[in-house]
Amino acid sequence: MANPPDQGQAQPGQGQAAPPVCYRHPGRPTYVSCVRCGKPACPDCLRPAAVGHQCLDCIRSGNQTVRRPAGRFGGAVTRDARVTWTLLGLNIVLYLIELAHAQLGYDWAMIGAFPQRAPVFGVAAGQWYRLITSAFLPPPGVGYLGFLDIAFNMWALFVVGPAIERALGSIRYLTVYLISAVGGSILVYYLVPSELAAGASGAIFGLFGAWFVLAKRLRADARPVVLLIAINLALSFSVPQIAWQAHVGGLIAGGLLTAAFAYAPRKNRTAIQVAATLAMLAVFVVSVLVRNHLLLGTYTFYQGRLF
């Protein structure tokens, strides 16, 4: 005759804790947990770590807090040249559009004021966008100058752009490019305000200036870029159709801004670089306003129109 079971003795399946389940899949029991947060997780929700395994949530939060490596001059490290390829493609596409619609070249070209027509149009009439749009189009028309202009500029962008972009980082590189373009347009506005000018040469010469500054900062051989600048400036002054004013203005603007980027001290570097960019933009704005005042002051009002 069997003895009755002891009432105080645990029976099978009674009084035993249920196994833990995956925090993302409640139907999956697991005895493995994340080494970081301790949450139980199934094999599908764990990833190998330096020690043990971590859950997907910890992996995700860890990636968000990892600092991206900074470049020599503060910009994020970039191993490609996406900004250069974007600029190159944009210039080519707009050139093709201009070939189909030549009026675009005249609508976007740089011109300060054209008093021979009423009303006056150009930057002096409020069309400030011409300061930058003119840098994305070659001279209007299908003549040889327009083709040679975009061919040379895009070749130069292809050659020098990627290295400068990797050195400065994409954002600083794009800033130098655009500031150089505007700087070239402003010098055109001051010296030849009533002549049409278009082309990316101001921005390209700004990259030449940036290349020179970076070479000096990194103690590299700057003679190749000096020779390149000298040859192209000589061509600029010798060919009447070339707006050398844009070349010189872009060269100065690009070189100055790159110097501010390259020689900024490590402490508060980004703040100093941003301040330098804003200061240059402020100088540009004041320069345009002063030129507007001087230019419009030479014309007389007649029935609300400028002549």
C-alpha positions as CSV (number, residue, x, y, z in Angstrom):
1,M,0.0,0.0,0.0
2,A,1.5,3.3,-1.1
3,N,2.0,6.1,1.4
4,P,0.1,9.3,0.6
5,P,2.3,12.1,-0.6
6,D,3.6,14.6,1.9
7,Q,1.4,17.7,1.7
8,G,4.4,20.0,2.1
9,Q,6.4,18.5,-0.7
10,A,6.3,20.4,-4.1
11,Q,4.6,18.5,-6.9
12,P,5.9,18.4,-10.4
13,G,4.9,21.5,-12.4
14,Q,3.8,23.2,-9.2
15,G,5.8,26.0,-7.4
16,Q,8.4,26.4,-10.2
17,A,9.0,29.8,-11.8
18,A,8.2,30.1,-15.5
19,P,11.2,30.6,-17.7
20,P,11.8,34.2,-18.9
21,V,10.6,35.1,-22.3
22,C,12.1,37.4,-25.0
23,Y,11.3,41.1,-24.5
24,R,10.4,41.4,-28.2
25,H,8.8,38.0,-28.6
26,P,6.7,37.0,-25.5
27,G,6.1,33.5,-26.9
28,R,9.7,32.6,-27.0
29,P,11.3,31.4,-23.7
30,T,15.0,32.2,-23.3
31,Y,17.6,32.0,-20.7
32,V,20.0,34.5,-22.4
33,S,19.9,38.2,-21.6
34,C,21.6,41.4,-22.9
35,V,24.9,42.1,-21.1
36,R,24.1,45.8,-21.2
37,C,20.5,46.2,-20.0
38,G,19.9,42.7,-18.6
39,K,16.6,42.1,-20.6
40,P,16.0,38.5,-21.7
41,A,16.2,38.1,-25.5
42,C,16.0,35.3,-28.0
43,P,18.9,34.6,-30.4
44,D,17.1,36.6,-33.1
45,C,17.1,39.7,-30.9
46,L,20.8,39.6,-29.8
47,R,23.9,40.6,-31.5
48,P,27.5,39.8,-30.6
49,A,29.3,42.5,-28.7
50,A,32.9,42.9,-27.4
51,V,31.8,40.9,-24.3
52,G,28.7,38.7,-24.6
53,H,25.7,39.8,-26.5
54,Q,23.6,43.0,-26.7
55,C,19.9,43.4,-27.6
56,L,18.8,45.4,-30.6
57,D,17.6,48.4,-28.5
58,C,21.0,48.7,-26.9
59,I,22.8,48.4,-30.2
60,R,20.6,51.1,-31.7
61,S,21.1,53.5,-28.8
62,G,24.8,52.9,-28.8
63,N,25.1,53.8,-32.5
64,Q,23.3,57.1,-31.8
65,T,25.8,58.1,-29.1
66,V,28.9,57.2,-31.1
67,R,30.7,60.3,-32.1
68,R,31.6,60.5,-35.8
69,P,35.4,61.0,-36.4
70,A,36.2,64.6,-37.2
71,G,38.6,65.7,-40.0
72,R,41.7,67.7,-39.7
73,F,39.8,71.0,-39.9
74,G,36.7,70.0,-38.0
75,G,34.5,68.7,-40.8
76,A,33.1,65.2,-40.6
77,V,35.3,62.6,-42.3
78,T,34.1,61.8,-45.8
79,R,35.6,59.2,-48.0
80,D,33.6,60.1,-51.1
81,A,33.0,63.3,-53.0
82,R,29.2,63.4,-53.2
83,V,29.0,67.2,-53.1
84,T,31.5,67.5,-56.0
85,W,29.6,65.0,-58.1
86,T,26.3,66.8,-57.3
87,L,27.7,70.1,-58.3
88,L,29.2,68.7,-61.5
89,G,25.9,67.0,-62.5
90,L,23.9,70.1,-61.6
91,N,26.1,72.3,-63.8
92,I,25.8,69.9,-66.8
93,V,22.0,69.5,-66.5
94,L,21.5,73.3,-66.3
95,Y,23.8,73.8,-69.3
96,L,21.7,71.3,-71.3
97,I,18.5,73.1,-70.2
98,E,20.1,76.4,-71.2
99,L,20.8,75.0,-74.7
100,A,17.1,74.2,-75.1
101,H,15.9,77.5,-73.5
102,A,18.5,80.2,-74.1
103,Q,16.4,82.7,-72.2
104,L,17.4,81.0,-69.0
105,G,21.0,82.2,-69.4
106,Y,19.8,85.8,-69.6
107,D,17.4,85.5,-66.8
108,W,20.0,84.0,-64.4
109,A,23.2,85.6,-65.6
110,M,25.0,88.1,-63.4
111,I,24.2,91.8,-64.2
112,G,24.2,94.7,-61.8
113,A,21.9,97.0,-63.7
114,F,21.0,97.7,-67.3
115,P,19.9,101.3,-67.6
116,Q,19.4,101.2,-71.3
117,R,16.0,99.5,-70.8
118,A,13.1,100.6,-68.6
119,P,12.6,99.5,-65.9
120,V,16.1,98.7,-64.8
121,F,16.7,95.0,-64.1
122,G,19.5,93.2,-62.4
123,V,20.9,93.0,-58.8
124,A,20.2,96.8,-58.4
125,A,16.6,96.1,-59.1
126,G,16.4,93.5,-56.3
127,Q,17.4,90.4,-58.3
128,W,20.0,89.3,-55.8
129,Y,19.6,85.7,-56.9
130,R,21.8,86.5,-59.9
131,L,24.8,86.6,-57.6
132,I,24.6,82.8,-57.2
133,T,22.5,81.5,-60.2
134,S,25.0,83.0,-62.6
135,A,27.6,80.6,-61.2
136,F,25.7,77.5,-62.4
137,L,25.3,78.5,-66.1
138,P,27.9,79.2,-68.8
139,P,27.5,82.2,-71.1
140,P,24.2,82.0,-72.9
141,G,24.1,80.6,-76.5
142,V,25.8,77.7,-78.2
143,G,29.0,79.6,-79.1
144,Y,32.4,78.1,-78.5
145,L,32.9,80.3,-75.4
146,G,30.0,78.7,-73.5
147,F,31.2,75.1,-74.4
148,L,34.8,75.9,-73.5
149,D,33.7,77.6,-70.3
150,I,31.7,74.6,-68.9
151,A,34.2,72.1,-70.2
152,F,37.2,73.7,-68.4
153,N,35.2,74.5,-65.2
154,M,33.9,70.9,-64.9
155,W,37.3,69.4,-65.7
156,A,38.8,71.6,-62.9
157,L,36.0,70.7,-60.5
158,F,36.6,67.0,-61.3
159,V,40.4,67.3,-60.7
160,V,40.6,69.5,-57.5
161,G,37.1,69.1,-56.0
162,P,37.3,65.6,-54.4
163,A,40.6,66.2,-52.6
164,I,39.4,69.5,-51.1
165,E,36.1,68.0,-50.1
166,R,37.8,65.2,-48.3
167,A,40.1,67.7,-46.6
168,L,37.4,70.2,-45.4
169,G,34.4,67.9,-45.2
170,S,31.3,68.2,-47.3
171,I,29.6,71.1,-45.6
172,R,32.7,73.4,-45.4
173,Y,33.6,72.5,-48.9
174,L,30.2,73.4,-50.2
175,T,30.3,76.7,-48.2
176,V,33.7,77.6,-49.8
177,Y,32.3,76.8,-53.2
178,L,29.2,79.0,-52.8
179,I,31.0,81.9,-51.1
180,S,33.6,81.9,-53.9
181,A,30.8,82.1,-56.5
182,V,29.2,85.0,-54.8
183,G,32.5,86.8,-54.2
184,G,33.2,86.6,-57.9
185,S,29.8,88.0,-58.8
186,I,30.2,90.9,-56.4
187,L,33.5,92.0,-57.9
188,V,31.8,91.8,-61.3
189,Y,29.0,94.0,-59.9
190,Y,31.5,96.6,-58.8
191,L,33.7,96.7,-61.9
192,V,31.4,95.9,-64.8
193,P,27.8,96.3,-63.5
194,S,26.1,96.7,-66.9
195,E,27.7,93.6,-68.6
196,L,26.3,90.1,-68.5
197,A,28.5,87.5,-66.9
198,A,27.9,83.8,-66.3
199,G,29.9,80.7,-65.5
200,A,31.3,78.7,-62.6
201,S,34.8,80.2,-62.9
202,G,34.5,82.3,-59.8
203,A,33.7,79.2,-57.7
204,I,36.4,77.2,-59.4
205,F,39.0,79.9,-58.7
206,G,37.8,79.9,-55.1
207,L,38.7,76.2,-55.0
208,F,42.1,77.1,-56.4
209,G,42.5,79.5,-53.6
210,A,41.4,76.9,-51.1
211,W,43.9,74.4,-52.6
212,F,46.7,76.9,-52.1
213,V,45.7,77.6,-48.5
214,L,45.4,73.9,-47.6
215,A,48.8,73.2,-49.2
216,K,50.4,75.9,-47.1
217,R,48.6,74.8,-43.9
218,L,49.6,71.1,-44.4
219,R,53.1,72.1,-45.5
220,A,52.7,70.5,-48.9
221,D,54.1,71.6,-52.2
222,A,52.0,74.6,-53.3
223,R,53.9,75.2,-56.6
224,P,51.5,73.2,-58.8
225,V,48.5,75.3,-57.7
226,V,50.5,78.5,-57.9
227,L,51.4,77.7,-61.5
228,L,47.8,76.7,-62.3
229,I,46.5,80.0,-60.9
230,A,49.1,82.0,-62.8
231,I,48.3,80.4,-66.1
232,N,44.6,80.8,-65.7
233,L,44.8,84.4,-64.6
234,A,47.0,85.2,-67.6
235,L,44.4,83.7,-69.8
236,S,41.7,85.6,-68.0
237,F,43.3,89.0,-68.7
238,S,44.3,88.2,-72.2
239,V,40.9,87.0,-73.6
240,P,38.4,89.9,-73.8
241,Q,35.3,87.7,-73.4
242,I,36.4,86.3,-70.1
243,A,35.2,88.0,-66.9
244,W,38.5,88.1,-65.0
245,Q,36.7,90.1,-62.3
246,A,34.8,86.9,-61.3
247,H,38.0,84.9,-61.3
248,V,39.8,87.4,-59.0
249,G,36.8,87.8,-56.7
250,G,36.3,84.1,-56.3
251,L,40.0,83.5,-55.7
252,I,40.1,86.0,-52.9
253,A,36.8,84.9,-51.3
254,G,37.7,81.2,-51.4
255,G,41.2,81.7,-50.1
256,L,40.1,83.9,-47.2
257,L,37.3,81.6,-46.1
258,T,39.5,78.5,-46.4
259,A,42.2,80.2,-44.3
260,A,39.5,80.9,-41.6
261,F,38.6,77.2,-41.7
262,A,42.2,75.8,-41.8
263,Y,43.8,78.1,-39.2
264,A,40.9,78.2,-36.7
265,P,42.2,76.9,-33.3
266,R,41.0,73.6,-32.1
267,K,39.1,75.1,-29.2
268,N,35.8,76.4,-30.3
269,R,36.8,75.6,-33.9
270,T,33.3,75.2,-35.3
271,A,32.0,78.4,-33.7
272,I,34.9,80.3,-35.1
273,Q,34.4,78.9,-38.6
274,V,30.7,79.7,-38.5
275,A,31.4,83.2,-37.3
276,A,33.9,83.7,-40.1
277,T,31.3,82.5,-42.7
278,L,28.6,84.8,-41.3
279,A,31.1,87.7,-41.2
280,M,31.9,87.2,-44.9
281,L,28.2,87.0,-45.8
282,A,27.7,90.3,-43.9
283,V,30.4,91.9,-45.8
284,F,28.8,90.7,-49.0
285,V,25.4,92.1,-48.1
286,V,26.8,95.5,-47.1
287,S,28.9,95.6,-50.3
288,V,25.8,94.9,-52.5
289,L,23.8,97.5,-50.6
290,V,26.5,100.1,-51.0
291,R,26.9,99.3,-54.7
292,N,23.1,99.5,-55.2
293,H,23.1,102.9,-53.7
294,L,26.0,104.2,-55.8
295,L,24.6,102.7,-59.0
296,L,21.1,103.8,-58.6
297,G,22.2,107.3,-57.5
298,T,23.6,107.8,-61.0
299,Y,20.2,107.5,-62.7
300,T,17.2,109.8,-62.5
301,F,13.6,109.0,-61.8
302,Y,11.1,109.6,-64.5
303,Q,7.5,108.6,-63.9
304,G,8.5,106.0,-61.4
305,R,11.0,104.3,-63.6
306,L,14.8,104.4,-63.7
307,F,16.7,105.3,-66.8
